[in-house]
Amino acid sequence: QVQVVESGGGLVQPGGSLRLSCAASGFTFSSYAMSWYRQAPGKERELVATISSFGSIYYAEFVKGRFTISRDNAKNTVYMQMNSVKREDTAVYYCYVPRFSSWGQGTQVTVSS
């Protein structure tokens, strides 16, 4: 079955960097778009970025110029490079496969000094 597993979260200082990974299985990874969402405490889950099967990318306004989504079809993995992080980036980050409405378990990112 479709499965996605996130990793790479942790504690990072404001202005620092972190790279999240999402390993996918159970479907033809290269054929489908992949997304990153996040959910902060007390807030609704929100879309961060999406990358299509052919490389077209969408970013939410609040991460433009700071986060970079990419994919490695040979490794069935999608990445989120997070640079210049801010305290408001603190959230659980989820990998999502829109075609199958499949979510990962999430990885916690905490931005704090």
C-alpha positions in Angstrom: 0.0 0.0 0.0 1.0 3.7 -0.3 3.3 4.7 2.5 5.3 7.8 3.1 7.8 8.2 6.0 9.2 11.6 7.0 12.6 12.2 8.8 15.0 15.0 9.5 13.1 17.1 12.0 14.6 18.4 15.1 15.6 21.5 17.1 17.2 24.4 15.1 18.1 27.9 16.0 16.4 30.9 14.3 18.3 31.6 11.1 19.5 28.0 10.8 18.9 25.3 8.3 17.3 21.8 8.3 16.5 19.3 5.6 13.5 17.1 5.8 13.1 13.9 3.8 10.1 11.8 2.8 10.6 8.2 1.6 7.7 6.9 -0.4 6.7 3.4 -1.3 3.8 1.4 -2.7 3.3 3.4 -5.9 5.1 4.7 -8.9 6.7 7.7 -7.2 7.9 9.4 -10.4 4.4 9.7 -11.8 2.8 11.7 -9.0 3.0 15.1 -7.3 4.2 15.2 -3.7 3.5 17.9 -1.1 4.7 19.1 2.3 2.2 20.4 4.8 2.7 21.7 8.3 0.6 22.1 11.4 1.5 24.4 14.3 0.0 24.0 17.8 -3.6 25.3 17.8 -3.6 25.9 14.1 -5.0 24.2 11.0 -2.8 22.1 8.8 -1.5 24.3 5.9 0.2 23.6 2.5 3.9 24.5 2.4 5.0 23.3 -1.0 4.2 21.0 -3.9 6.3 19.5 -6.6 4.7 17.9 -9.6 5.8 14.7 -11.4 7.5 16.8 -14.1 9.1 19.3 -11.6 6.7 22.2 -11.5 6.8 23.7 -8.0 4.4 25.7 -5.9 5.4 27.5 -2.6 3.2 29.1 0.0 4.0 32.8 0.3 5.4 32.4 3.8 8.2 30.1 2.7 9.2 31.6 -0.6 12.9 32.3 -0.9 13.6 30.3 2.2 12.5 26.7 1.6 13.2 24.5 -1.4 11.3 21.4 -2.3 13.0 18.8 -4.5 12.6 15.2 -5.5 14.9 12.3 -6.3 12.9 9.8 -8.4 15.7 7.2 -8.3 15.4 7.2 -4.5 11.6 7.6 -4.3 12.2 10.5 -2.0 11.1 14.1 -1.7 13.0 16.7 0.3 12.4 20.0 1.9 15.5 22.2 2.4 14.6 24.8 5.1 16.9 27.8 5.3 16.7 31.0 7.4 14.1 29.4 9.6 11.9 31.5 11.9 10.2 30.7 15.2 6.9 30.7 13.4 8.2 27.7 11.3 7.8 25.6 14.4 5.3 22.8 13.5 4.9 19.2 12.7 5.7 18.7 9.0 3.8 16.1 7.0 4.5 14.5 3.6 1.4 14.1 1.5 0.6 12.2 -1.7 -2.4 14.1 -3.2 -3.3 11.4 -5.7 -3.9 8.9 -2.9 -4.8 11.2 -0.1 -2.0 9.6 1.9 -0.2 11.2 4.8 2.9 10.4 6.7 3.2 10.4 10.5 4.9 13.8 10.5 8.2 15.1 11.8 8.5 17.8 14.5 10.5 20.9 13.7 11.2 23.3 16.5 12.8 26.6 16.0 14.2 28.0 19.2 17.3 29.5 20.7 
